[in-house]
Amino acid sequence: MTNTLKALIFLALGYIVTGCSSPTLPPAQLHPSNTVDVDSYKYLIGAGDVVNIFVWRNPEVSGTFIVRPDGMITTSLVEDIPVSGKTPTELARSIEEILATYLREPVVTVTVNNFVGPFSEQIRIIGEAAQPQSVSYIQQMTLLDVMIRVGGLTEFANGNGAILVRIENGLQKQYDIFIEDLIKNGEISANVDVLPGDIIVIPETWF
């Protein structure tokens, strides 16, 4: 094979690789939580939750329903009722409006089991946690509570280099957090409130 032919094949392969490369995907959409401080928290229903709907004096339309991945449920009377992102009380009032087409002055009560909630209300812990995972927020939850849920740090974690990412006013803001001081050195002053939707990133130590 001549050098000229080899060069042409090399250029052709380079063109194919360049032409097949994928464009960069846009960043993930921001989905801020409705909770802006620890005192304003209200539980929001999400996919995977088990919703108990009781319609007074109408047991035939009452029941227990699992919220589908698309955030909806289907009842015996109505299909595709959107429930994700609503409080139980908001959902009860919404169902009353829907059932008013079929029933006279329906009275609805909604309770929730399983407590998964939407992603915007979960706390996600990634990196050098012993058990990285998404954690459902519980009222007045702190950093210490979260670290207990994920089993603490790995031996390779740089706990004092961790950051907490929070959406504020439509923008992602980063805060330094000092997990090693908190759980290894017992410095309770390093404990901070967490909020639904927070992301905790724990890097690996360099030494």
N, C-alpha and C positions, 0 to 999 in steps of 0.2 A: 504494500500500500504506500503510495507516495505521500510525501509530507504535505502537499497541497490538499490531497483528499482527506488526510487526517484532520487538517485544520478546518476544512468545511464541515466535517462530521461534528467536531467539537463545537463550532459555532451553532450548528443546527440543534444540538442537544441543549446548549445554553439557552437558545431561543424558546425551546419547548418548556424547559424548567421555569423560565421567567414568565412565559405566557400562561402556565398552569398555576402559578402562585395565587393564593387567595388574598383578597383585600382584608384589611383589619376590621374586625367587628366593632361597632360602636359600644361605648361603656353601657353597663346594665342600667336600666331605668331606676330612678330613686323612688322608693315607696316609704315616705316618712310615716312614723307612728302618730296616732292621734294624741299620745301621751307626751306632754312637754315638761312635766315635773312629776314628782312622786305623789303629789296630792291629787292629781287629775286623772289617775288611772281608772279605766273601766274596761272590763274584759270584753274582747271582741271575738265573735265566733269565727272559726276558720275551717278549712278543709280537714276532714278527719274527726272533727268533733261529733259527738252523739247528742242530738237535739231532741228533747222530750217536749212535745206540743200537746197541751191539754186544752180542749175546747169544752167549756162548761155546758153540761146537759147535751153534749153531742159526742159521745164516746166513739161513734163510728168514724169520725174524722180526726180523732185524736190519735196519737201514736208516737213512736220513737224512730228517728231517722238519722242516718249517717250523712254528714255533709260531703258531697262529692268533691273531687279535685277541682271542678270548675266553680266551686263555692255555692252550689245550689242543692236543693232537696226536691223530692217529688212526693206529694201527698195523694191520698185517695181521691181528692177533688181537683187538685191543681198540680200541674206539672211545672218544673223549672222555676221554683221560687228562689230568688237570690237571697242568701242569708249571710254569706261571708262578709266580715267587716262591720256587722251590726252587733249592738249589745242585745242580750236576751229581751230586754224591755222593748227596744226598737223593733225587734223581729216580731214580738207579740202584737204590737200595734199594726205593723205592716200586714200580718196575717189576718187580723181582724178586718182590715179594709178589703182584703181579697175575698174573705169568706162572706162579707156582707152581700155579695152578689148572690150567694146561695142560701144563706141563713139569716134569720132576723136577729139583729143586735148580738153578734157573737162576742163572747168573752174568752180571751185566750191567755194562757199562762205558758211561758217557755222556761225550761231549765236546761242546763248543759252538763253532760258528762264527758269524760276523756280529756278535755282541756288541751287541745293542741294550739288553736288560734292561728291567724294568718301569719305569714313570714314576717310581715312588717312589725309584728308584736313579739317575735321571738328574739332571743339573744344568741348570737352565733360566736362560738369560740373556736379559733383555728390556730394551727401552728403547734408549738411544743407544750400543749396541754396533755395530760395523761390520757384523756378520753375526749378528743375534739368532737364537738357536737352542737346542735341547736337545742337551746333550753327554753322552755315556756316560761314567760315572765310571771312572777308572783309578786303581789303588792309589797312594796317596801324592800324589794330584793337589793342586796348589795354585792360588791365585787367578791367579798368573802363567801357569800352564799353561792355565787356562780362557780367559784373555784372548788368548793366542796363538791358541787354537782359533777364537775369534770375530773375529779380525782387529783387535783393539784397539778404540779409541773413535772415534766420529765427531767431526767438528770442532765439533759443537754440544753435546757431552757435558759434564755436570758430574760428572766422574769421582770427585771427592772428596766428592760428595753421594750416592754410591751406598750401597745397603744390601744386606745379605745376610739372607735370611729362612730360618730353620731350625726344624724341628719338634723340640722338646725336651720330654719328659715329656707328650706329647699336646697341647702348646700351641705356637703360632707365636711365635718370638722373633726380634727384629730386631737386627742388628749393623751398625754403621757400618764401611764399608771405604773405603780411600783409593786408588782405582785410578789416578788421575792422578799422585799421588806415586810410585806404583810403576812405571808404564810410561813416564811422560814425564820424571820427575825422577830416576828410578833409585834410589829409596829402597827397598832390599830389605827393610827392617824392616816395610814395609807389606804384604809378602807373607804370606798366611795359608793355613792348610790349609782345603780345602773338603771337604765330605762328600756322599755320595749324597743326593739329594732337596733340596739347597740351591737357592734361587731368588735370583738376583742381579738387582737392579733399578737401572738406570742412568738418572737423570733428565736432562732437557735443561737447559742453563744458561740463566739469565735475562738474561745480558748477553754 
